[in-house]
């Protein structure tokens, strides 16, 4: 004999209450994204030294112009 879809669904739902040994397992925790690398202090100091050297050169050129005018 052919059973209707609704009775098949009711049968499945009635069995869903039975304990089949299924236990919920939480998904594994995700690893945090890697943080952006910060420039090393040595690298920062090197850039500052370069900028200071450029500024000293600019100042030297300006002073040279001033002394040449006098």
URVENNOR-V921922 format. One record per backbone hydrogen bond with DSSP energy under -1.0 kcal/mol. CO is the residue of the C=O (numbers start at 1). NH is the residue of the N-H. If there is no record, write none. Layout:
co = <CO;CO>
nh = <NH;NH>
//
This chain:
co = <4;5;6;7;8;9;10;11;12;15;40;41;42;43;44;45;46;47;48;49;50;51;52;53;54;55;56;57;58;59;60;61;62;63;64;65;66>
nh = <8;9;10;11;12;13;14;15;16;18;44;45;46;47;48;49;50;51;52;53;54;55;56;57;58;59;60;61;62;63;64;65;66;67;68;69;70>
//
